[in-house]
Amino acid sequence: MCLAVPGRIVSIAKDELLTMAEVDFHGVRRQVCIDTVDAQVGDYIVAHAGVAVSVMDADTAIGALHDLELMTHHSEENEH
């Protein structure tokens, strides 16, 4: 099972073959191919296996990140 975490595009670089973006996934930065979506710096995306699969509107992405933060906090409280 895969958990889709929204990431915000920080920068975009294009070479001869691919358009790659540096994407910030809640503090973790990864390189993602964005040739499959129409996205710009500042947009939120969902990626799978290093390839962007969709663009999310900012309100939905921020809400999802908030919900994930709440679940993490709740889980950590229950471990103690």
A tleap script that builds the chain and sets N, CA, C and O, in Angstrom:
source leaprc.protein.ff14SB
mol = sequence {
  NMET CYS LEU ALA VAL PRO GLY ARG ILE VAL
  SER ILE ALA LYS ASP GLU LEU LEU THR MET
  ALA GLU VAL ASP PHE HIE GLY VAL ARG ARG
  GLN VAL CYS ILE ASP THR VAL ASP ALA GLN
  VAL GLY ASP TYR ILE VAL ALA HIE ALA GLY
  VAL ALA VAL SER VAL MET ASP ALA ASP THR
  ALA ILE GLY ALA LEU HIE ASP LEU GLU LEU
  MET THR HIE HIE SER GLU GLU ASN GLU CHIE
}
set mol.1.N position { 0.847 -1.176 0.000 }
set mol.1.CA position { 0.000 0.000 0.000 }
set mol.1.C position { 0.883 1.227 0.000 }
set mol.1.O position { 1.921 1.265 0.662 }
set mol.2.N position { 0.465 2.222 -0.743 }
set mol.2.CA position { 1.234 3.449 -0.896 }
set mol.2.C position { 0.455 4.598 -0.254 }
set mol.2.O position { -0.755 4.714 -0.450 }
set mol.3.N position { 1.131 5.430 0.495 }
set mol.3.CA position { 0.510 6.608 1.085 }
set mol.3.C position { 0.953 7.819 0.276 }
set mol.3.O position { 2.145 8.123 0.229 }
set mol.4.N position { 0.033 8.501 -0.350 }
set mol.4.CA position { 0.353 9.666 -1.167 }
set mol.4.C position { 0.444 10.897 -0.278 }
set mol.4.O position { -0.548 11.323 0.315 }
set mol.5.N position { 1.633 11.460 -0.191 }
set mol.5.CA position { 1.871 12.661 0.589 }
set mol.5.C position { 2.086 13.815 -0.385 }
set mol.5.O position { 2.946 13.724 -1.261 }
set mol.6.N position { 1.325 14.892 -0.250 }
set mol.6.CA position { 1.540 16.022 -1.151 }
set mol.6.C position { 2.919 16.639 -0.943 }
set mol.6.O position { 3.417 16.716 0.180 }
set mol.7.N position { 3.523 17.074 -2.035 }
set mol.7.CA position { 4.805 17.760 -1.968 }
set mol.7.C position { 4.735 19.047 -2.760 }
set mol.7.O position { 4.017 19.136 -3.756 }
set mol.8.N position { 5.491 20.056 -2.309 }
set mol.8.CA position { 5.503 21.362 -2.975 }
set mol.8.C position { 6.739 21.484 -3.849 }
set mol.8.O position { 7.852 21.218 -3.398 }
set mol.9.N position { 6.546 21.885 -5.094 }
set mol.9.CA position { 7.665 22.040 -6.021 }
set mol.9.C position { 8.486 23.267 -5.618 }
set mol.9.O position { 7.969 24.378 -5.497 }
set mol.10.N position { 9.789 23.022 -5.413 }
set mol.10.CA position { 10.717 24.077 -4.999 }
set mol.10.C position { 11.448 24.656 -6.203 }
set mol.10.O position { 11.647 25.867 -6.287 }
set mol.11.N position { 11.848 23.794 -7.134 }
set mol.11.CA position { 12.539 24.254 -8.338 }
set mol.11.C position { 12.316 23.254 -9.459 }
set mol.11.O position { 11.958 22.100 -9.221 }
set mol.12.N position { 12.535 23.713 -10.685 }
set mol.12.CA position { 12.345 22.878 -11.873 }
set mol.12.C position { 13.572 23.016 -12.760 }
set mol.12.O position { 14.081 24.118 -12.965 }
set mol.13.N position { 14.047 21.879 -13.289 }
set mol.13.CA position { 15.173 21.872 -14.223 }
set mol.13.C position { 14.830 20.941 -15.378 }
set mol.13.O position { 14.315 19.842 -15.171 }
set mol.14.N position { 15.114 21.382 -16.576 }
set mol.14.CA position { 14.821 20.573 -17.763 }
set mol.14.C position { 16.143 20.242 -18.440 }
set mol.14.O position { 16.990 21.113 -18.634 }
set mol.15.N position { 16.311 18.958 -18.799 }
set mol.15.CA position { 17.473 18.565 -19.598 }
set mol.15.C position { 16.989 18.070 -20.952 }
set mol.15.O position { 15.850 18.339 -21.334 }
set mol.16.N position { 17.828 17.357 -21.681 }
set mol.16.CA position { 17.456 16.898 -23.013 }
set mol.16.C position { 16.276 15.938 -23.002 }
set mol.16.O position { 15.516 15.872 -23.969 }
set mol.17.N position { 16.121 15.198 -21.917 }
set mol.17.CA position { 15.101 14.149 -21.880 }
set mol.17.C position { 13.919 14.430 -20.959 }
set mol.17.O position { 12.772 14.188 -21.334 }
set mol.18.N position { 14.188 14.934 -19.764 }
set mol.18.CA position { 13.152 15.013 -18.738 }
set mol.18.C position { 13.057 16.392 -18.105 }
set mol.18.O position { 14.020 17.158 -18.076 }
set mol.19.N position { 11.869 16.680 -17.601 }
set mol.19.CA position { 11.689 17.849 -16.747 }
set mol.19.C position { 11.597 17.330 -15.314 }
set mol.19.O position { 10.673 16.599 -14.957 }
set mol.20.N position { 12.577 17.726 -14.504 }
set mol.20.CA position { 12.657 17.256 -13.126 }
set mol.20.C position { 12.399 18.413 -12.172 }
set mol.20.O position { 12.770 19.556 -12.438 }
set mol.21.N position { 11.762 18.095 -11.071 }
set mol.21.CA position { 11.490 19.102 -10.050 }
set mol.21.C position { 12.074 18.641 -8.726 }
set mol.21.O position { 12.055 17.453 -8.405 }
set mol.22.N position { 12.587 19.580 -7.971 }
set mol.22.CA position { 12.929 19.307 -6.579 }
set mol.22.C position { 11.651 19.564 -5.798 }
set mol.22.O position { 11.085 20.656 -5.854 }
set mol.23.N position { 11.200 18.546 -5.069 }
set mol.23.CA position { 9.914 18.618 -4.387 }
set mol.23.C position { 10.125 18.423 -2.891 }
set mol.23.O position { 10.814 17.499 -2.459 }
set mol.24.N position { 9.523 19.304 -2.116 }
set mol.24.CA position { 9.606 19.237 -0.660 }
set mol.24.C position { 8.381 18.482 -0.141 }
set mol.24.O position { 7.254 18.975 -0.193 }
set mol.25.N position { 8.639 17.268 0.362 }
set mol.25.CA position { 7.586 16.438 0.960 }
set mol.25.C position { 7.677 16.582 2.473 }
set mol.25.O position { 8.272 15.746 3.153 }
set mol.26.N position { 7.085 17.643 2.987 }
set mol.26.CA position { 7.029 17.891 4.433 }
set mol.26.C position { 8.424 17.813 5.069 }
set mol.26.O position { 8.623 17.147 6.085 }
set mol.27.N position { 9.376 18.504 4.450 }
set mol.27.CA position { 10.728 18.576 4.995 }
set mol.27.C position { 11.735 17.644 4.348 }
set mol.27.O position { 12.938 17.781 4.574 }
set mol.28.N position { 11.270 16.712 3.556 }
set mol.28.CA position { 12.162 15.787 2.840 }
set mol.28.C position { 12.114 16.167 1.362 }
set mol.28.O position { 11.041 16.199 0.759 }
set mol.29.N position { 13.284 16.456 0.782 }
set mol.29.CA position { 13.323 16.871 -0.624 }
set mol.29.C position { 13.753 15.724 -1.520 }
set mol.29.O position { 14.705 15.001 -1.226 }
set mol.30.N position { 13.026 15.574 -2.624 }
set mol.30.CA position { 13.293 14.510 -3.598 }
set mol.30.C position { 13.177 15.076 -5.011 }
set mol.30.O position { 12.519 16.090 -5.243 }
set mol.31.N position { 13.834 14.394 -5.944 }
set mol.31.CA position { 13.725 14.720 -7.361 }
set mol.31.C position { 12.563 13.919 -7.949 }
set mol.31.O position { 12.463 12.710 -7.741 }
set mol.32.N position { 11.691 14.604 -8.682 }
set mol.32.CA position { 10.501 13.979 -9.256 }
set mol.32.C position { 10.377 14.418 -10.708 }
set mol.32.O position { 10.531 15.599 -11.020 }
set mol.33.N position { 10.099 13.469 -11.591 }
set mol.33.CA position { 9.830 13.794 -12.987 }
set mol.33.C position { 8.427 14.386 -13.068 }
set mol.33.O position { 7.464 13.783 -12.595 }
set mol.34.N position { 8.314 15.585 -13.677 }
set mol.34.CA position { 7.002 16.232 -13.775 }
set mol.34.C position { 6.527 16.348 -15.220 }
set mol.34.O position { 5.637 17.145 -15.517 }
set mol.35.N position { 7.110 15.564 -16.115 }
set mol.35.CA position { 6.658 15.580 -17.512 }
set mol.35.C position { 5.214 15.109 -17.659 }
set mol.35.O position { 4.582 15.386 -18.678 }
set mol.36.N position { 4.689 14.415 -16.678 }
set mol.36.CA position { 3.350 13.839 -16.747 }
set mol.36.C position { 2.247 14.778 -16.275 }
set mol.36.O position { 1.065 14.458 -16.401 }
set mol.37.N position { 2.625 15.948 -15.726 }
set mol.37.CA position { 1.638 16.909 -15.221 }
set mol.37.C position { 2.001 18.314 -15.682 }
set mol.37.O position { 3.128 18.568 -16.105 }
set mol.38.N position { 1.043 19.217 -15.596 }
set mol.38.CA position { 1.282 20.621 -15.886 }
set mol.38.C position { 1.441 21.336 -14.548 }
set mol.38.O position { 0.451 21.719 -13.924 }
set mol.39.N position { 2.694 21.517 -14.105 }
set mol.39.CA position { 2.951 22.068 -12.782 }
set mol.39.C position { 4.064 23.100 -12.840 }
set mol.39.O position { 4.937 23.056 -13.707 }
set mol.40.N position { 4.010 24.022 -11.902 }
set mol.40.CA position { 4.992 25.104 -11.795 }
set mol.40.C position { 5.556 25.142 -10.380 }
set mol.40.O position { 5.038 24.484 -9.478 }
set mol.41.N position { 6.621 25.918 -10.194 }
set mol.41.CA position { 7.190 26.120 -8.866 }
set mol.41.C position { 6.092 26.648 -7.946 }
set mol.41.O position { 5.354 27.564 -8.308 }
set mol.42.N position { 5.994 26.065 -6.760 }
set mol.42.CA position { 4.979 26.443 -5.778 }
set mol.42.C position { 3.755 25.550 -5.791 }
set mol.42.O position { 2.994 25.537 -4.825 }
set mol.43.N position { 3.547 24.796 -6.876 }
set mol.43.CA position { 2.418 23.871 -6.941 }
set mol.43.C position { 2.662 22.665 -6.046 }
set mol.43.O position { 3.804 22.294 -5.774 }
set mol.44.N position { 1.572 22.060 -5.593 }
set mol.44.CA position { 1.637 20.813 -4.838 }
set mol.44.C position { 1.337 19.665 -5.794 }
set mol.44.O position { 0.434 19.754 -6.627 }
set mol.45.N position { 2.107 18.588 -5.664 }
set mol.45.CA position { 1.900 17.405 -6.493 }
set mol.45.C position { 1.849 16.162 -5.624 }
set mol.45.O position { 2.252 16.173 -4.461 }
set mol.46.N position { 1.343 15.094 -6.216 }
set mol.46.CA position { 1.418 13.754 -5.637 }
set mol.46.C position { 2.257 12.938 -6.611 }
set mol.46.O position { 2.041 12.991 -7.822 }
set mol.47.N position { 3.212 12.185 -6.080 }
set mol.47.CA position { 4.119 11.411 -6.933 }
set mol.47.C position { 4.119 9.950 -6.514 }
set mol.47.O position { 3.839 9.609 -5.365 }
set mol.48.N position { 4.439 9.101 -7.479 }
set mol.48.CA position { 4.612 7.669 -7.216 }
set mol.48.C position { 5.848 7.214 -7.963 }
set mol.48.O position { 5.970 7.440 -9.167 }
set mol.49.N position { 6.758 6.579 -7.263 }
set mol.49.CA position { 7.982 6.038 -7.858 }
set mol.49.C position { 8.764 7.104 -8.629 }
set mol.49.O position { 9.325 6.829 -9.689 }
set mol.50.N position { 8.795 8.322 -8.083 }
set mol.50.CA position { 9.579 9.383 -8.688 }
set mol.50.C position { 8.947 10.091 -9.865 }
set mol.50.O position { 9.611 10.863 -10.556 }
set mol.51.N position { 7.657 9.835 -10.105 }
set mol.51.CA position { 6.952 10.465 -11.217 }
set mol.51.C position { 5.677 11.127 -10.672 }
set mol.51.O position { 4.913 10.506 -9.934 }
set mol.52.N position { 5.465 12.376 -11.042 }
set mol.52.CA position { 4.263 13.082 -10.613 }
set mol.52.C position { 3.042 12.451 -11.258 }
set mol.52.O position { 3.038 12.189 -12.461 }
set mol.53.N position { 2.002 12.204 -10.463 }
set mol.53.CA position { 0.769 11.614 -10.998 }
set mol.53.C position { -0.391 12.595 -10.989 }
set mol.53.O position { -1.362 12.403 -11.721 }
set mol.54.N position { -0.309 13.648 -10.171 }
set mol.54.CA position { -1.368 14.650 -10.178 }
set mol.54.C position { -0.899 15.917 -9.487 }
set mol.54.O position { 0.064 15.919 -8.720 }
set mol.55.N position { -1.615 17.001 -9.787 }
set mol.55.CA position { -1.402 18.281 -9.126 }
set mol.55.C position { -2.574 18.475 -8.163 }
set mol.55.O position { -3.722 18.203 -8.515 }
set mol.56.N position { -2.282 18.944 -6.952 }
set mol.56.CA position { -3.324 19.204 -5.955 }
set mol.56.C position { -3.439 20.700 -5.738 }
set mol.56.O position { -2.443 21.421 -5.804 }
set mol.57.N position { -4.668 21.176 -5.475 }
set mol.57.CA position { -4.781 22.585 -5.128 }
set mol.57.C position { -4.197 22.775 -3.723 }
set mol.57.O position { -4.200 21.852 -2.908 }
set mol.58.N position { -3.707 23.961 -3.463 }
set mol.58.CA position { -2.969 24.231 -2.226 }
set mol.58.C position { -3.808 23.949 -0.972 }
set mol.58.O position { -3.291 23.382 -0.009 }
set mol.59.N position { -5.078 24.330 -0.966 }
set mol.59.CA position { -5.913 24.121 0.226 }
set mol.59.C position { -6.059 22.640 0.549 }
set mol.59.O position { -5.980 22.247 1.713 }
set mol.60.N position { -6.273 21.817 -0.472 }
set mol.60.CA position { -6.399 20.372 -0.258 }
set mol.60.C position { -5.092 19.781 0.238 }
set mol.60.O position { -5.085 18.957 1.152 }
set mol.61.N position { -3.980 20.203 -0.365 }
set mol.61.CA position { -2.666 19.685 0.027 }
set mol.61.C position { -2.332 20.069 1.464 }
set mol.61.O position { -1.878 19.231 2.242 }
set mol.62.N position { -2.553 21.312 1.811 }
set mol.62.CA position { -2.250 21.778 3.174 }
set mol.62.C position { -3.150 21.062 4.178 }
set mol.62.O position { -2.699 20.704 5.265 }
set mol.63.N position { -4.408 20.852 3.828 }
set mol.63.CA position { -5.318 20.107 4.699 }
set mol.63.C position { -4.865 18.670 4.897 }
set mol.63.O position { -4.915 18.151 6.012 }
set mol.64.N position { -4.420 18.019 3.817 }
set mol.64.CA position { -3.932 16.635 3.918 }
set mol.64.C position { -2.687 16.568 4.794 }
set mol.64.O position { -2.556 15.664 5.620 }
set mol.65.N position { -1.775 17.518 4.619 }
set mol.65.CA position { -0.564 17.537 5.455 }
set mol.65.C position { -0.910 17.756 6.920 }
set mol.65.O position { -0.298 17.155 7.803 }
set mol.66.N position { -1.887 18.614 7.179 }
set mol.66.CA position { -2.340 18.849 8.561 }
set mol.66.C position { -2.921 17.572 9.160 }
set mol.66.O position { -2.623 17.223 10.302 }
set mol.67.N position { -3.755 16.875 8.382 }
set mol.67.CA position { -4.343 15.624 8.856 }
set mol.67.C position { -3.268 14.576 9.141 }
set mol.67.O position { -3.354 13.866 10.143 }
set mol.68.N position { -2.262 14.468 8.278 }
set mol.68.CA position { -1.168 13.521 8.508 }
set mol.68.C position { -0.404 13.870 9.777 }
set mol.68.O position { 0.000 12.984 10.531 }
set mol.69.N position { -0.208 15.158 10.010 }
set mol.69.CA position { 0.474 15.615 11.233 }
set mol.69.C position { -0.338 15.214 12.470 }
set mol.69.O position { 0.225 14.750 13.462 }
set mol.70.N position { -1.647 15.392 12.407 }
set mol.70.CA position { -2.506 15.002 13.533 }
set mol.70.C position { -2.447 13.496 13.781 }
set mol.70.O position { -2.380 13.057 14.930 }
set mol.71.N position { -2.473 12.705 12.710 }
set mol.71.CA position { -2.401 11.245 12.869 }
set mol.71.C position { -1.066 10.827 13.477 }
set mol.71.O position { -1.023 9.937 14.326 }
set mol.72.N position { 0.022 11.464 13.049 }
set mol.72.CA position { 1.339 11.150 13.588 }
set mol.72.C position { 1.398 11.488 15.066 }
set mol.72.O position { 1.884 10.697 15.875 }
set mol.73.N position { 0.900 12.672 15.415 }
set mol.73.CA position { 0.897 13.102 16.811 }
set mol.73.C position { 0.061 12.147 17.668 }
set mol.73.O position { 0.478 11.768 18.763 }
set mol.74.N position { -1.109 11.763 17.172 }
set mol.74.CA position { -1.988 10.837 17.897 }
set mol.74.C position { -1.309 9.481 18.078 }
set mol.74.O position { -1.382 8.893 19.157 }
set mol.75.N position { -0.660 8.990 17.049 }
set mol.75.CA position { 0.030 7.700 17.100 }
set mol.75.C position { 1.160 7.733 18.118 }
set mol.75.O position { 1.333 6.789 18.890 }
set mol.76.N position { 1.933 8.820 18.120 }
set mol.76.CA position { 3.039 8.943 19.073 }
set mol.76.C position { 2.537 9.001 20.501 }
set mol.76.O position { 3.179 8.448 21.393 }
set mol.77.N position { 1.418 9.648 20.748 }
set mol.77.CA position { 0.840 9.717 22.096 }
set mol.77.C position { 0.426 8.340 22.582 }
set mol.77.O position { 0.574 8.036 23.765 }
set mol.78.N position { -0.086 7.507 21.699 }
set mol.78.CA position { -0.560 6.189 22.070 }
set mol.78.C position { 0.567 5.184 22.279 }
set mol.78.O position { 0.341 4.117 22.850 }
set mol.79.N position { 1.778 5.508 21.824 }
set mol.79.CA position { 2.927 4.615 22.023 }
set mol.79.C position { 3.468 4.677 23.440 }
set mol.79.O position { 4.165 3.762 23.878 }
set mol.80.N position { 3.155 5.740 24.159 }
set mol.80.CA position { 3.734 5.931 25.507 }
set mol.80.C position { 2.809 5.495 26.570 }
set mol.80.O position { 3.140 5.587 27.752 }
savepdb mol mol.pdb
quit
